[in-house]
Amino acid sequence: MQFAGKIALVTGASRGIGRAIATQLARGGADVFCTSTKEGGCAETLAAIAALPAGSGPAGSGKATALVCDVADAASVEAMAKAVLERAGKLDFLVNNAGITRDGLFLRMDAADFDAVLTTNLRGTFLTCKAFARSMAKARGGRIVNVGSVVGLTGNAGQANYAASKAGLIGLTKSLAQEFAGRGITANVVAPGFVETDMTAVLTAEVRDAMLKQIPLSRFGAADDIAHAVSFLCSEHAAYITGQTLVVDGGMTM
Ligand SMILES: NC(=O)c1ccc[n+]([C@@H]2O[C@H](COP(=O)([O-])OP(=O)(O)OC[C@H]3O[C@@H](n4cnc5c(N)ncnc54)[C@H](OP(=O)(O)O)[C@@H]3O)[C@@H](O)[C@H]2O)c1
């Protein structure tokens, strides 16, 4: 129970990587706030956490609470942060996982597609960090983990907006790491490669086969692979790591 007594927030915890992160943190004993843009969106995540061995207890796995939050909407983020701080009194782990794609080749990508992705993936993370930074600084401790992507490092044809948002996250995270190191707060990025979730389920068999050939470990990532990396960065074992991008991609971009 390495996270007993810790309070975590995972944005976009209704499914996929966010659900895996929330579940792993709860398994470690953290109480986890899980967000979705939809009322009831996190029902399956809450059920998974309640079903953990010795779940929902102060001594066993942590309990989970669902909150509605659209990270693209500043008022929604502020209301969510207020609810977390009123109910829990603090936040130890802020995991910015919510993200979207609006893929398309550059010549066909319009500004609305660019704005939508930047607004959710990058500005949304800015807003949540802003909403909790003061409280974390006052507590003189905390962990920020932002879920990026390998394409933020490599770029990707058809994902100019998404790659720009994920590259931006790295700059944002390094800046936070520098500004808040003196307050005992670490900020890092976990950059997944190809992970089996709803986000990648839309890709054609042809694209999937081509991607698999580029992965030295010969399999797609599981959401739990990413959750393990996030848990590590939240843990005491990562106390001396900040401003870093931890790539979790089966060796794809080495
Ligand atoms: N899957 C991959 O291969 C892969 C690779 C690299 C990086 N990533 C990153 O990993 C993260 C999770 O990806 P995933 O594959 O698990 O995606 P997913 O299955 O599509 O889930 C996305 C999550 O983000 C939430 N979300 C979307 N827009 C939001 C908004 N405006 N405000 C708040 N929450 C919002 C969704 O919540 P609701 O729909 O319930 O509101 C959902 O919980 C993303 O940041 C993604 O870019 C994924």
The ligand as a Gaussian input file, in Angstrom:
#p B3LYP/6-31G(d) Opt

LIG

0 1
 N       -3.788000       4.727000     -27.203000
 C       -2.585000       5.045000     -27.636000
 O       -1.958000       4.335000     -28.439000
 C       -1.911000       6.290000     -27.132000
 C       -0.605000       6.543000     -27.564000
 C        0.051000       7.671000     -27.112000
 C       -0.577000       8.527000     -26.237000
 N       -1.853000       8.292000     -25.839000
 C       -2.470000       9.254000     -24.923000
 O       -2.970000       8.586000     -23.785000
 C       -4.111000       9.296000     -23.280000
 C       -5.275000       8.339000     -23.152000
 O       -5.506000       7.750000     -24.407000
 P       -6.525000       6.507000     -24.631000
 O       -5.988000       5.733000     -25.761000
 O       -6.831000       5.849000     -23.356000
 O       -7.791000       7.342000     -25.175000
 P       -9.351000       7.049000     -25.150000
 O       -9.625000       5.603000     -24.935000
 O       -9.898000       7.720000     -26.343000
 O       -9.809000       7.858000     -23.813000
 C       -9.687000       9.245000     -23.788000
 C      -10.118000       9.766000     -22.446000
 O       -9.999000      11.196000     -22.474000
 C      -11.215000      11.757000     -22.036000
 N      -11.467000      13.047000     -22.659000
 C      -11.575000      13.332000     -23.976000
 N      -11.825000      14.656000     -24.154000
 C      -11.871000      15.196000     -22.916000
 C      -12.103000      16.510000     -22.424000
 N      -12.341000      17.552000     -23.252000
 N      -12.091000      16.714000     -21.094000
 C      -11.865000      15.685000     -20.250000
 N      -11.657000      14.431000     -20.638000
 C      -11.666000      14.174000     -21.962000
 C      -12.280000      10.732000     -22.378000
 O      -13.363000      10.920000     -21.493000
 P      -14.933000      10.857000     -21.902000
 O      -15.042000      10.510000     -23.345000
 O      -15.488000       9.817000     -20.992000
 O      -15.425000      12.207000     -21.590000
 C      -11.539000       9.429000     -22.110000
 O      -11.627000       9.087000     -20.745000
 C       -4.363000      10.448000     -24.262000
 O       -3.756000      11.620000     -23.776000
 C       -3.652000       9.990000     -25.519000
 O       -3.260000      11.061000     -26.337000
 C       -2.541000       7.188000     -26.273000

